[in-house]
Amino acid sequence: MKLTLKVWRQKNGKTPGEFKTYQADHVSPDMSFLEMLDVVNQDLILKGEEPIAFDHDCREGICGMCSLMINGVAHGPKQATTTCQLHMRSFNDGDTVTIEPWRAMPFPIIKDLVVDRSSFDRIIQAGGFISASTGSAPDANTIQVPKPDADKAMDAAACIGCGACVAACPNGSAMLFTAAKAAHLSFLPQGQAERHQRAVNMVMQQDLEGFGNCTNIGECSAVCPKEISMDTIARLNRDLIVATLKGLEPTVEPAAAKAS
Amino acid sequence: MSDTKNETTTRTGVRAVEFVKSLDAKAPGGPIEQRWDKHRFEMKLVNPANRRRYTVIVVGSGLAGGAAAATLGEQGYNVKCFCYQDSPRRAHSIAAQGGINAAKNYRNDGDSIFRLFYDTVKGGDFRARESNVYRLAQVSVNIIDQCVAQGVPFAREYGGYLDNRSFGGAQVSRTFYARGQTGQQLLLGAYQALSRQIAAGTVKMFPRTEMLDLVLVDGRARGIITRDMVTGKIERHVADAVVLATGGYGNVFYLSTNAKGCNTTAIWRAHRRGAFFGNPCFTQIHPTCIPVTGDHQSKLTLMSESLRNDGRIWVPRKKGDTRDPRQIPENERDYYLEERYPAFGNLVPRDVASRNAKQVCDEGRGVGPGGLGVYLDFADAIKRLGKQKIAERYGNLFDMYQQITGENPYEVPMRIYPAIHYTMGGLWVDYNLMSTIPGLFVAGEANFSDHGANRLGASALMQGLADGYFVLPYTVANFLAQVKPGGLSTDHAAFGEAEAEINDRVKRLLSINGKRTVDSFHRELGRILWDECGMARNDAGLRRALQRIPELREEFWQNVRVPGEGGELNQELEKAGRVADFLELGELLCIDALHRTESCGGHFREESQTEDGEAKRDDENFSYVAAWEYTGNLARPELHKEPLVFEYVKPSQRSYK
């Protein structure tokens, strides 16, 4: 297959970027999308040009490091698939493919297609955990979890933190990410003690990072490689209402956001 | 460590003289079930008020590193944690699918701490230290408790209690799991505990930061040199103790199931600074991976070996048979595992399944592109159980296979081939997980570990968390209690020298401007190792590799092209540094494989096999850990031996007939 690639190139966060066009002439349908970029990069290096920088690691669809807007869709055309698991047989000979980084203010561009997603880490640090220090746990089977609850917790916990939800959302909202973590923990008996405070603290940091508000558009869930449901957002909103009725305020100092 | 210099002629003749020293494992004596308790009591403690005066560096944020950093932070130490990914949540522990073993005996089916210990020592082909393995089995039960408390969503039964399954041919059901994402969920548990400590200010996290060297002052590990992968800045970090939890070195083979960024740099730089490297030739091959499709292949994808519970493995009897597998009649198929191993059939251990696949492919009977594949056929299972049942059991794996290959495994047999998956070897550590450098601890896959010559399924996650949550917090504290905190600044000459070396190296890599890419060297190294030091090894092949690797290394430093600059995000520069280290480690791997003329576990020497082609151990000559010391000459490392004594599990020949 032969493809024409329009790729976003940007030296760093301070320099304006632009699209550059490259020809990919030896594309096998068995290649993954990232392997296709590897091959383009090998050619660029030998031609004395700088290769295209992009994030990736496990290449098995689980680490959440890869990203890319492919023809305007986060992680490309296949449903429930990360970019690293997208294969070139999803494209046709002669196609033009546009490749961009995640675009959202709280994900500043580092270089080319690489962005800074540390805002996600700070949301988790604000409260996305159960406070259970090592050594304090009772025997595992003293805590019973009804199977349907365990399954729902697992559905939400499958989030890989890739940021596709934010990139796809017209508002640049991180609600699906935050809600997935809140739901994972709130479906479990172990997560009840901190449930409402957790919601308040995580959302406080999320807002501070500059993510937009959720207006129930649903692009997030549509592009999510792990098919996290928007039900989690409704659940987080309910927890926030209860927290408001309880008069809960954030109990942690906000961490400094990188963007802005 | 006590040294006795024994001059002997090597068995292989690679070196003229072999220096034999005995390593002190500091494993306590007495009844094995009391050793860890006794040791814990005897270890020294640091007063809670004094803990914040001690700084501990933890490199790596996977199960071992993340758990250690979080726990040391909870205890009040001042922790600095480093990872090369953009977030600690992405460490490669995340990719483990199957599960985590623990001797809970919740199934009432005969499991016990002693049985898990026994299975691990035996499965490791009697090349692990008994005291360590027993401790691992003991703390396995605490790991499950801790993870449940953190909110790890393990699979449950309808009564709400934890579910278990049997894994990797184990006779008991001791594996806990969270769908096919157990590694991810355990890692998120550790990551969330770590995040809590970051917020509390006890842990400072350095993502997108790579450790490039270890700094020793007065023979003690006192810090590291890092590169900020975004700005390119080389930085110095000082500490009272350093923990390396940087994973395995499987990517030395280029193609492996490891994440692309996994590398050996941290442990290799520590090795060059004096940490001994234990059993580098013990590498594990996983039999059920998706085969290579072409030269563009960048990594291999593993599918859970649970597939072998229902899939039947076969190849055509005829060489070069390219018919559609469904058109090949039953009597022209060779179900070679079922024929050769009637008792275990398709469920023989990983190493046996892998070697047999290689053998039939070497005979020219492999299937798929390049003839490097065998069929894993579910047609009979679908006939017997129905498509729905198979979809329930393996649906996500079948989907993954179809996504990657474009073939529907419900209709056409899967094609599988073995791939490098795990490395049992790593830096040598004593019972306290301390390396031969005082103050340098090594945990998880990065140490030479508790798995001997072969790791059992669902035991990697167990070891990583055991080291991180329940071993290091005691043993690091014991070390710290015996040293004064601080008293050193990064202005010390040792930091300056190490930093200067790194700057020179970066400058040199950027200035070669040769004609070959970093990847092309990495691929070639991987090819050499896979051919000569992969599933089967022999004297002549290893000698060929030992000839070829130094030549390739030489060419690398003359002819590699690394574009861009040092003071920015430069992924080619990152790769170049890692490949330069792999080119050195590859040689040690082959030296170790050449010296160990026995077969054991994942190390199969063709010269050492039984009449029917199975691995033959040589306990009389090789019942030891080979710990290699860097001498400044890569071709001539010094061998030290830690003898292995088996008081509880009597070595026996593994048989799966």
Chai-1 contact restraints between the chains, C-beta under 6 A:
chainA,res_idxA,chainB,res_idxB,connection_type,confidence,min_distance_angstrom,max_distance_angstrom,comment,restraint_id
A,S28,B,G294,contact,1.0,0.0,6.0,A-B,restraint_1
A,D30,B,T293,contact,1.0,0.0,6.0,A-B,restraint_2
A,M31,B,H296,contact,1.0,0.0,6.0,A-B,restraint_3
A,E35,B,H296,contact,1.0,0.0,6.0,A-B,restraint_4
A,E35,B,S298,contact,1.0,0.0,6.0,A-B,restraint_5
A,D38,B,S298,contact,1.0,0.0,6.0,A-B,restraint_6
A,V39,B,H296,contact,1.0,0.0,6.0,A-B,restraint_7
A,Q42,B,T517,contact,1.0,0.0,6.0,A-B,restraint_8
A,I45,B,T517,contact,1.0,0.0,6.0,A-B,restraint_9
A,I45,B,R561,contact,1.0,0.0,6.0,A-B,restraint_10
A,I45,B,P563,contact,1.0,0.0,6.0,A-B,restraint_11
A,E50,B,P563,contact,1.0,0.0,6.0,A-B,restraint_12
A,E50,B,G564,contact,1.0,0.0,6.0,A-B,restraint_13
A,A53,B,L569,contact,1.0,0.0,6.0,A-B,restraint_14
A,A53,B,Q571,contact,1.0,0.0,6.0,A-B,restraint_15
A,D57,B,R90,contact,1.0,0.0,6.0,A-B,restraint_16
A,D57,B,A259,contact,1.0,0.0,6.0,A-B,restraint_17
A,D57,B,K260,contact,1.0,0.0,6.0,A-B,restraint_18
A,D57,B,G261,contact,1.0,0.0,6.0,A-B,restraint_19
A,C58,B,A95,contact,1.0,0.0,6.0,A-B,restraint_20
A,C58,B,A259,contact,1.0,0.0,6.0,A-B,restraint_21
A,R59,B,K299,contact,1.0,0.0,6.0,A-B,restraint_22
A,E60,B,A95,contact,1.0,0.0,6.0,A-B,restraint_23
A,E60,B,T301,contact,1.0,0.0,6.0,A-B,restraint_24
A,I62,B,I94,contact,1.0,0.0,6.0,A-B,restraint_25
A,I62,B,A95,contact,1.0,0.0,6.0,A-B,restraint_26
A,I62,B,Q184,contact,1.0,0.0,6.0,A-B,restraint_27
A,C63,B,R90,contact,1.0,0.0,6.0,A-B,restraint_28
A,C63,B,I94,contact,1.0,0.0,6.0,A-B,restraint_29
A,M65,B,R90,contact,1.0,0.0,6.0,A-B,restraint_30
A,Q85,B,Q403,contact,1.0,0.0,6.0,A-B,restraint_31
A,R89,B,G406,contact,1.0,0.0,6.0,A-B,restraint_32
A,I110,B,V230,contact,1.0,0.0,6.0,A-B,restraint_33
A,I110,B,L569,contact,1.0,0.0,6.0,A-B,restraint_34
A,K111,B,L569,contact,1.0,0.0,6.0,A-B,restraint_35
A,D121,B,S87,contact,1.0,0.0,6.0,A-B,restraint_36
A,I124,B,S195,contact,1.0,0.0,6.0,A-B,restraint_37
A,Q125,B,S195,contact,1.0,0.0,6.0,A-B,restraint_38
A,Q125,B,I198,contact,1.0,0.0,6.0,A-B,restraint_39
A,Q125,B,A199,contact,1.0,0.0,6.0,A-B,restraint_40
A,F129,B,Q192,contact,1.0,0.0,6.0,A-B,restraint_41
A,F129,B,S195,contact,1.0,0.0,6.0,A-B,restraint_42
A,F129,B,R196,contact,1.0,0.0,6.0,A-B,restraint_43
A,I130,B,Q150,contact,1.0,0.0,6.0,A-B,restraint_44
A,I130,B,G151,contact,1.0,0.0,6.0,A-B,restraint_45
A,A132,B,A149,contact,1.0,0.0,6.0,A-B,restraint_46
A,A132,B,Q150,contact,1.0,0.0,6.0,A-B,restraint_47
A,S133,B,E74,contact,1.0,0.0,6.0,A-B,restraint_48
A,T134,B,T71,contact,1.0,0.0,6.0,A-B,restraint_49
A,T134,B,Q146,contact,1.0,0.0,6.0,A-B,restraint_50
A,T134,B,Y469,contact,1.0,0.0,6.0,A-B,restraint_51
A,A137,B,D145,contact,1.0,0.0,6.0,A-B,restraint_52
A,A137,B,Q146,contact,1.0,0.0,6.0,A-B,restraint_53
A,A137,B,A149,contact,1.0,0.0,6.0,A-B,restraint_54
A,D139,B,D145,contact,1.0,0.0,6.0,A-B,restraint_55
A,A140,B,I144,contact,1.0,0.0,6.0,A-B,restraint_56
A,A140,B,D145,contact,1.0,0.0,6.0,A-B,restraint_57
A,A140,B,V148,contact,1.0,0.0,6.0,A-B,restraint_58
A,A140,B,L162,contact,1.0,0.0,6.0,A-B,restraint_59
A,N141,B,Y161,contact,1.0,0.0,6.0,A-B,restraint_60
A,N141,B,L162,contact,1.0,0.0,6.0,A-B,restraint_61
A,I143,B,V148,contact,1.0,0.0,6.0,A-B,restraint_62
A,Q144,B,G160,contact,1.0,0.0,6.0,A-B,restraint_63
A,V145,B,R156,contact,1.0,0.0,6.0,A-B,restraint_64
A,V145,B,G160,contact,1.0,0.0,6.0,A-B,restraint_65
A,P146,B,G160,contact,1.0,0.0,6.0,A-B,restraint_66
A,K147,B,R156,contact,1.0,0.0,6.0,A-B,restraint_67
A,K147,B,Y158,contact,1.0,0.0,6.0,A-B,restraint_68
A,A150,B,P153,contact,1.0,0.0,6.0,A-B,restraint_69
A,A150,B,R156,contact,1.0,0.0,6.0,A-B,restraint_70
A,A153,B,P153,contact,1.0,0.0,6.0,A-B,restraint_71
A,M154,B,P153,contact,1.0,0.0,6.0,A-B,restraint_72
A,M154,B,R179,contact,1.0,0.0,6.0,A-B,restraint_73
A,A157,B,P153,contact,1.0,0.0,6.0,A-B,restraint_74
A,G161,B,R89,contact,1.0,0.0,6.0,A-B,restraint_75
A,L185,B,G151,contact,1.0,0.0,6.0,A-B,restraint_76
A,L188,B,G151,contact,1.0,0.0,6.0,A-B,restraint_77
A,Q190,B,G151,contact,1.0,0.0,6.0,A-B,restraint_78
A,G191,B,G151,contact,1.0,0.0,6.0,A-B,restraint_79
